[in-house]
């Protein structure tokens, strides 16, 4: 039972980590795109 709980917590932590990395990537792309747009104008 304890192993099952640990696996669940580990799965949640991995999912949240991936979600956090995706957010950082999206933010970086948004910042670079915004910089390109303002530079082109």
mmCIF file of the N, C-alpha and C atoms, coordinates in Angstrom:
data_MODEL
# 
_entry.id   MODEL 
# 
loop_
_atom_site.group_PDB 
_atom_site.id 
_atom_site.type_symbol 
_atom_site.label_atom_id 
_atom_site.label_alt_id 
_atom_site.label_comp_id 
_atom_site.label_asym_id 
_atom_site.label_entity_id 
_atom_site.label_seq_id 
_atom_site.pdbx_PDB_ins_code 
_atom_site.Cartn_x 
_atom_site.Cartn_y 
_atom_site.Cartn_z 
_atom_site.occupancy 
_atom_site.B_iso_or_equiv 
_atom_site.pdbx_formal_charge 
_atom_site.auth_seq_id 
_atom_site.auth_comp_id 
_atom_site.auth_asym_id 
_atom_site.auth_atom_id 
_atom_site.pdbx_PDB_model_num 
ATOM 1   N N  . UNK A 1 1  ? 0.834  -1.207 0.000   1.00 0.00 ? 1  UNK A N  1 
ATOM 2   C CA . UNK A 1 1  ? 0.000  0.000  0.000   1.00 0.00 ? 1  UNK A CA 1 
ATOM 3   C C  . UNK A 1 1  ? 0.868  1.256  0.000   1.00 0.00 ? 1  UNK A C  1 
ATOM 4   N N  . UNK A 1 2  ? 1.897  1.241  0.846   1.00 0.00 ? 2  UNK A N  1 
ATOM 5   C CA . UNK A 1 2  ? 2.778  2.407  0.920   1.00 0.00 ? 2  UNK A CA 1 
ATOM 6   C C  . UNK A 1 2  ? 3.486  2.630  -0.417  1.00 0.00 ? 2  UNK A C  1 
ATOM 7   N N  . UNK A 1 3  ? 3.879  1.529  -1.064  1.00 0.00 ? 3  UNK A N  1 
ATOM 8   C CA . UNK A 1 3  ? 4.546  1.639  -2.358  1.00 0.00 ? 3  UNK A CA 1 
ATOM 9   C C  . UNK A 1 3  ? 3.614  2.272  -3.385  1.00 0.00 ? 3  UNK A C  1 
ATOM 10  N N  . UNK A 1 4  ? 2.323  1.893  -3.334  1.00 0.00 ? 4  UNK A N  1 
ATOM 11  C CA . UNK A 1 4  ? 1.338  2.445  -4.261  1.00 0.00 ? 4  UNK A CA 1 
ATOM 12  C C  . UNK A 1 4  ? 1.190  3.958  -4.055  1.00 0.00 ? 4  UNK A C  1 
ATOM 13  N N  . UNK A 1 5  ? 1.145  4.374  -2.782  1.00 0.00 ? 5  UNK A N  1 
ATOM 14  C CA . UNK A 1 5  ? 1.036  5.808  -2.473  1.00 0.00 ? 5  UNK A CA 1 
ATOM 15  C C  . UNK A 1 5  ? 2.275  6.543  -2.970  1.00 0.00 ? 5  UNK A C  1 
ATOM 16  N N  . UNK A 1 6  ? 3.442  5.935  -2.753  1.00 0.00 ? 6  UNK A N  1 
ATOM 17  C CA . UNK A 1 6  ? 4.691  6.549  -3.191  1.00 0.00 ? 6  UNK A CA 1 
ATOM 18  C C  . UNK A 1 6  ? 4.711  6.701  -4.707  1.00 0.00 ? 6  UNK A C  1 
ATOM 19  N N  . UNK A 1 7  ? 4.244  5.668  -5.421  1.00 0.00 ? 7  UNK A N  1 
ATOM 20  C CA . UNK A 1 7  ? 4.194  5.730  -6.885  1.00 0.00 ? 7  UNK A CA 1 
ATOM 21  C C  . UNK A 1 7  ? 3.263  6.854  -7.338  1.00 0.00 ? 7  UNK A C  1 
ATOM 22  N N  . UNK A 1 8  ? 2.131  6.998  -6.648  1.00 0.00 ? 8  UNK A N  1 
ATOM 23  C CA . UNK A 1 8  ? 1.183  8.054  -7.009  1.00 0.00 ? 8  UNK A CA 1 
ATOM 24  C C  . UNK A 1 8  ? 1.789  9.440  -6.812  1.00 0.00 ? 8  UNK A C  1 
ATOM 25  N N  . UNK A 1 9  ? 2.478  9.625  -5.677  1.00 0.00 ? 9  UNK A N  1 
ATOM 26  C CA . UNK A 1 9  ? 3.116  10.915 -5.400  1.00 0.00 ? 9  UNK A CA 1 
ATOM 27  C C  . UNK A 1 9  ? 4.222  11.172 -6.421  1.00 0.00 ? 9  UNK A C  1 
ATOM 28  N N  . UNK A 1 10 ? 4.989  10.137 -6.735  1.00 0.00 ? 10 UNK A N  1 
ATOM 29  C CA . UNK A 1 10 ? 6.066  10.278 -7.706  1.00 0.00 ? 10 UNK A CA 1 
ATOM 30  C C  . UNK A 1 10 ? 5.505  10.646 -9.073  1.00 0.00 ? 10 UNK A C  1 
ATOM 31  N N  . UNK A 1 11 ? 4.380  10.027 -9.453  1.00 0.00 ? 11 UNK A N  1 
ATOM 32  C CA . UNK A 1 11 ? 3.748  10.330 -10.741 1.00 0.00 ? 11 UNK A CA 1 
ATOM 33  C C  . UNK A 1 11 ? 3.256  11.766 -10.787 1.00 0.00 ? 11 UNK A C  1 
ATOM 34  N N  . UNK A 1 12 ? 2.653  12.218 -9.693  1.00 0.00 ? 12 UNK A N  1 
ATOM 35  C CA . UNK A 1 12 ? 2.170  13.598 -9.634  1.00 0.00 ? 12 UNK A CA 1 
ATOM 36  C C  . UNK A 1 12 ? 3.332  14.576 -9.727  1.00 0.00 ? 12 UNK A C  1 
ATOM 37  N N  . UNK A 1 13 ? 4.423  14.281 -9.019  1.00 0.00 ? 13 UNK A N  1 
ATOM 38  C CA . UNK A 1 13 ? 5.593  15.165 -9.031  1.00 0.00 ? 13 UNK A CA 1 
ATOM 39  C C  . UNK A 1 13 ? 6.182  15.248 -10.429 1.00 0.00 ? 13 UNK A C  1 
ATOM 40  N N  . UNK A 1 14 ? 6.257  14.097 -11.124 1.00 0.00 ? 14 UNK A N  1 
ATOM 41  C CA . UNK A 1 14 ? 6.805  14.087 -12.476 1.00 0.00 ? 14 UNK A CA 1 
ATOM 42  C C  . UNK A 1 14 ? 5.913  14.893 -13.408 1.00 0.00 ? 14 UNK A C  1 
ATOM 43  N N  . UNK A 1 15 ? 4.600  14.715 -13.297 1.00 0.00 ? 15 UNK A N  1 
ATOM 44  C CA . UNK A 1 15 ? 3.662  15.437 -14.160 1.00 0.00 ? 15 UNK A CA 1 
ATOM 45  C C  . UNK A 1 15 ? 3.773  16.939 -13.923 1.00 0.00 ? 15 UNK A C  1 
ATOM 46  N N  . UNK A 1 16 ? 3.855  17.353 -12.653 1.00 0.00 ? 16 UNK A N  1 
ATOM 47  C CA . UNK A 1 16 ? 3.945  18.779 -12.357 1.00 0.00 ? 16 UNK A CA 1 
ATOM 48  C C  . UNK A 1 16 ? 5.275  19.344 -12.846 1.00 0.00 ? 16 UNK A C  1 
ATOM 49  N N  . UNK A 1 17 ? 6.349  18.551 -12.769 1.00 0.00 ? 17 UNK A N  1 
ATOM 50  C CA . UNK A 1 17 ? 7.649  19.009 -13.249 1.00 0.00 ? 17 UNK A CA 1 
ATOM 51  C C  . UNK A 1 17 ? 7.602  19.227 -14.753 1.00 0.00 ? 17 UNK A C  1 
ATOM 52  N N  . UNK A 1 18 ? 6.997  18.279 -15.471 1.00 0.00 ? 18 UNK A N  1 
ATOM 53  C CA . UNK A 1 18 ? 6.885  18.410 -16.926 1.00 0.00 ? 18 UNK A CA 1 
ATOM 54  C C  . UNK A 1 18 ? 6.035  19.635 -17.261 1.00 0.00 ? 18 UNK A C  1 
ATOM 55  N N  . UNK A 1 19 ? 4.950  19.835 -16.530 1.00 0.00 ? 19 UNK A N  1 
ATOM 56  C CA . UNK A 1 19 ? 4.068  20.982 -16.747 1.00 0.00 ? 19 UNK A CA 1 
ATOM 57  C C  . UNK A 1 19 ? 4.842  22.283 -16.529 1.00 0.00 ? 19 UNK A C  1 
ATOM 58  N N  . UNK A 1 20 ? 5.681  22.310 -15.500 1.00 0.00 ? 20 UNK A N  1 
ATOM 59  C CA . UNK A 1 20 ? 6.471  23.498 -15.184 1.00 0.00 ? 20 UNK A CA 1 
ATOM 60  C C  . UNK A 1 20 ? 7.472  23.791 -16.298 1.00 0.00 ? 20 UNK A C  1 
ATOM 61  N N  . UNK A 1 21 ? 8.121  22.726 -16.816 1.00 0.00 ? 21 UNK A N  1 
ATOM 62  C CA . UNK A 1 21 ? 9.091  22.890 -17.901 1.00 0.00 ? 21 UNK A CA 1 
ATOM 63  C C  . UNK A 1 21 ? 8.396  23.417 -19.152 1.00 0.00 ? 21 UNK A C  1 
ATOM 64  N N  . UNK A 1 22 ? 7.200  22.886 -19.448 1.00 0.00 ? 22 UNK A N  1 
ATOM 65  C CA . UNK A 1 22 ? 6.448  23.340 -20.621 1.00 0.00 ? 22 UNK A CA 1 
ATOM 66  C C  . UNK A 1 22 ? 6.078  24.816 -20.465 1.00 0.00 ? 22 UNK A C  1 
ATOM 67  N N  . UNK A 1 23 ? 5.685  25.227 -19.267 1.00 0.00 ? 23 UNK A N  1 
ATOM 68  C CA . UNK A 1 23 ? 5.349  26.632 -19.039 1.00 0.00 ? 23 UNK A CA 1 
ATOM 69  C C  . UNK A 1 23 ? 6.561  27.524 -19.275 1.00 0.00 ? 23 UNK A C  1 
ATOM 70  N N  . UNK A 1 24 ? 7.731  27.094 -18.802 1.00 0.00 ? 24 UNK A N  1 
ATOM 71  C CA . UNK A 1 24 ? 8.951  27.878 -19.003 1.00 0.00 ? 24 UNK A CA 1 
ATOM 72  C C  . UNK A 1 24 ? 9.270  27.988 -20.493 1.00 0.00 ? 24 UNK A C  1 
ATOM 73  N N  . UNK A 1 25 ? 9.133  26.878 -21.227 1.00 0.00 ? 25 UNK A N  1 
ATOM 74  C CA . UNK A 1 25 ? 9.397  26.898 -22.667 1.00 0.00 ? 25 UNK A CA 1 
ATOM 75  C C  . UNK A 1 25 ? 8.433  27.838 -23.378 1.00 0.00 ? 25 UNK A C  1 
ATOM 76  N N  . UNK A 1 26 ? 7.144  27.749 -23.035 1.00 0.00 ? 26 UNK A N  1 
ATOM 77  C CA . UNK A 1 26 ? 6.153  28.633 -23.663 1.00 0.00 ? 26 UNK A CA 1 
ATOM 78  C C  . UNK A 1 26 ? 6.465  30.095 -23.353 1.00 0.00 ? 26 UNK A C  1 
ATOM 79  N N  . UNK A 1 27 ? 6.835  30.392 -22.128 1.00 0.00 ? 27 UNK A N  1 
ATOM 80  C CA . UNK A 1 27 ? 7.159  31.766 -21.745 1.00 0.00 ? 27 UNK A CA 1 
ATOM 81  C C  . UNK A 1 27 ? 8.373  32.273 -22.518 1.00 0.00 ? 27 UNK A C  1 
ATOM 82  N N  . UNK A 1 28 ? 9.394  31.408 -22.678 1.00 0.00 ? 28 UNK A N  1 
ATOM 83  C CA . UNK A 1 28 ? 10.594 31.790 -23.422 1.00 0.00 ? 28 UNK A CA 1 
ATOM 84  C C  . UNK A 1 28 ? 10.259 32.075 -24.879 1.00 0.00 ? 28 UNK A C  1 
ATOM 85  N N  . UNK A 1 29 ? 9.442  31.202 -25.487 1.00 0.00 ? 29 UNK A N  1 
ATOM 86  C CA . UNK A 1 29 ? 9.041  31.400 -26.880 1.00 0.00 ? 29 UNK A CA 1 
ATOM 87  C C  . UNK A 1 29 ? 8.235  32.692 -27.015 1.00 0.00 ? 29 UNK A C  1 
ATOM 88  N N  . UNK A 1 30 ? 7.340  32.934 -26.067 1.00 0.00 ? 30 UNK A N  1 
ATOM 89  C CA . UNK A 1 30 ? 6.522  34.148 -26.092 1.00 0.00 ? 30 UNK A CA 1 
ATOM 90  C C  . UNK A 1 30 ? 7.398  35.393 -25.996 1.00 0.00 ? 30 UNK A C  1 
ATOM 91  N N  . UNK A 1 31 ? 8.379  35.374 -25.100 1.00 0.00 ? 31 UNK A N  1 
ATOM 92  C CA . UNK A 1 31 ? 9.264  36.516 -24.928 1.00 0.00 ? 31 UNK A CA 1 
ATOM 93  C C  . UNK A 1 31 ? 10.078 36.773 -26.195 1.00 0.00 ? 31 UNK A C  1 
ATOM 94  N N  . UNK A 1 32 ? 10.617 35.718 -26.807 1.00 0.00 ? 32 UNK A N  1 
ATOM 95  C CA . UNK A 1 32 ? 11.420 35.879 -28.020 1.00 0.00 ? 32 UNK A CA 1 
ATOM 96  C C  . UNK A 1 32 ? 10.548 36.348 -29.179 1.00 0.00 ? 32 UNK A C  1 
ATOM 97  N N  . UNK A 1 33 ? 9.316  35.824 -29.260 1.00 0.00 ? 33 UNK A N  1 
ATOM 98  C CA . UNK A 1 33 ? 8.403  36.242 -30.325 1.00 0.00 ? 33 UNK A CA 1 
ATOM 99  C C  . UNK A 1 33 ? 8.022  37.707 -30.148 1.00 0.00 ? 33 UNK A C  1 
ATOM 100 N N  . UNK A 1 34 ? 7.748  38.105 -28.914 1.00 0.00 ? 34 UNK A N  1 
ATOM 101 C CA . UNK A 1 34 ? 7.390  39.493 -28.632 1.00 0.00 ? 34 UNK A CA 1 
ATOM 102 C C  . UNK A 1 34 ? 8.556  40.418 -28.980 1.00 0.00 ? 34 UNK A C  1 
ATOM 103 N N  . UNK A 1 35 ? 9.774  39.976 -28.679 1.00 0.00 ? 35 UNK A N  1 
ATOM 104 C CA . UNK A 1 35 ? 10.951 40.774 -29.003 1.00 0.00 ? 35 UNK A CA 1 
ATOM 105 C C  . UNK A 1 35 ? 11.113 40.929 -30.509 1.00 0.00 ? 35 UNK A C  1 
ATOM 106 N N  . UNK A 1 36 ? 10.855 39.861 -31.262 1.00 0.00 ? 36 UNK A N  1 
ATOM 107 C CA . UNK A 1 36 ? 10.966 39.912 -32.716 1.00 0.00 ? 36 UNK A CA 1 
ATOM 108 C C  . UNK A 1 36 ? 9.914  40.853 -33.294 1.00 0.00 ? 36 UNK A C  1 
ATOM 109 N N  . UNK A 1 37 ? 8.686  40.773 -32.758 1.00 0.00 ? 37 UNK A N  1 
ATOM 110 C CA . UNK A 1 37 ? 7.608  41.630 -33.262 1.00 0.00 ? 37 UNK A CA 1 
ATOM 111 C C  . UNK A 1 37 ? 7.910  43.102 -32.997 1.00 0.00 ? 37 UNK A C  1 
ATOM 112 N N  . UNK A 1 38 ? 8.367  43.417 -31.795 1.00 0.00 ? 38 UNK A N  1 
ATOM 113 C CA . UNK A 1 38 ? 8.651  44.817 -31.476 1.00 0.00 ? 38 UNK A CA 1 
ATOM 114 C C  . UNK A 1 38 ? 9.855  45.309 -32.270 1.00 0.00 ? 38 UNK A C  1 
ATOM 115 N N  . UNK A 1 39 ? 10.793 44.427 -32.583 1.00 0.00 ? 39 UNK A N  1 
ATOM 116 C CA . UNK A 1 39 ? 11.968 44.818 -33.352 1.00 0.00 ? 39 UNK A CA 1 
ATOM 117 C C  . UNK A 1 39 ? 11.585 45.056 -34.817 1.00 0.00 ? 39 UNK A C  1 
ATOM 118 N N  . UNK A 1 40 ? 10.623 44.280 -35.327 1.00 0.00 ? 40 UNK A N  1 
ATOM 119 C CA . UNK A 1 40 ? 10.212 44.431 -36.723 1.00 0.00 ? 40 UNK A CA 1 
ATOM 120 C C  . UNK A 1 40 ? 9.380  45.695 -36.932 1.00 0.00 ? 40 UNK A C  1 
ATOM 121 N N  . UNK A 1 41 ? 8.611  46.088 -35.917 1.00 0.00 ? 41 UNK A N  1 
ATOM 122 C CA . UNK A 1 41 ? 7.744  47.257 -36.076 1.00 0.00 ? 41 UNK A CA 1 
ATOM 123 C C  . UNK A 1 41 ? 8.547  48.547 -36.174 1.00 0.00 ? 41 UNK A C  1 
# 
